[in-house]
Amino acid sequence: MESYKLIKSVLGGIYGAQVGLDDEEAIAAFQKDLQHEPFRKGIEAELKKAFSDESLSWAKLMDDCEVSFFETEEEAKSVAKEFLWDVVFPAE
């Protein structure tokens, strides 16, 4: 399985419960990070891979990064789409 270092970094370091940002603040912080071109390119590539990776458990990833606990994979993936994909690829 892929390690998805950038995704884990964003989930734990921006959206993680211990960070204490609300959703709007976290999205704003993530958008600021995306202004750094090498980071943006890296996270774009990871997200494209991760969202087509059948072996990836978004529920486990969200739990490991202390974002939240999700009952279902669909619920976790939906939140990941909102917090990650929709921020990086707003028009898609």
Secondary structure, DSSP 4 states (H G I P E B T S, - for coil): ----HHHHHHIIIIISTTT---HHHHHHHHHHHTTSHHHHHHHHHHHHHHTT-TT--HHHHHHHTTS---SSHHHHHHHHIIIIIHHHSTT-
